[in-house]
Amino acid sequence: MIENDKLKTLNNINNHISFPSVFYLKEKKLDLIFPETASWHEPSLFRLSGKNLNIYKKLKLDKKRFLLDPILFESKGYFYLFGNNRKLPNVLSLWISKSLNDSFKLHPSSPIIISPTGSRMAGQIIKIQNKIYRISQDNAFKYGNGLIFHKIVKISKNQYKEVFANKINFKDKFGPHTLSINHDQKIIVTDYYEEKFSIMSSFVKLNPFW
């Protein structure tokens, strides 16, 4: 967590969390955090209170699932949940629900894509010039080495269709890996990584979800 340009650690979360996205719940006028908790918990919306991250609502799926890089998107009265089962990291599935209080059902168009290229989400669904795009990671040769944009041409209760729009990479670094846009402040935030030797790498490999 960053506060006043300083990095602070959450007090009450000892388990691994990553890939945090912000979801605005219109009916409650709440900004909620939707992180990946696949190594220890089912997908849940969290609320930040001071330095504590507390579960606001655990999402009910068709069965118990642990999702990688989940993204929640609301459109025309439906909630759409994108994510990958942690045992099937290259398979993107989609679930749908009329309410956050109801169970999310597997969408008829699932799976959306089966490939290391474009199946892992890389940020929220974004809107550009009245068109919506799904951002994904390129994991074909290196983990998170570039972003792939798919234009969503149809999203409804019964149909989902997308088409490839573009791809971006850094020339001298691996990435981008994720992308976030703040339309109010007109800020785009992305990330990259470099491969370096670490003495801790052997310990990290013992836990595949670190």
Secondary structure, 3 states (H helix, E strand, C coil): CEECCEECCCCCCCCCCEEEEEEEECCCCEEEEEEECCCCCCCEEEEEECCEEEEEEECCECCCCCEEEEEEEEECCEEEEEEEECCCCCEEEEEEECCCCCCEEECCCCCCEECCEEEEECCCCEEECCEEEEEEEECCCCCCCCEEEEEEEEECCCCEEEEEEEEECCCCCECCCCEEEECCCCEEEECCECCCCCCCHHHHCCCCCC
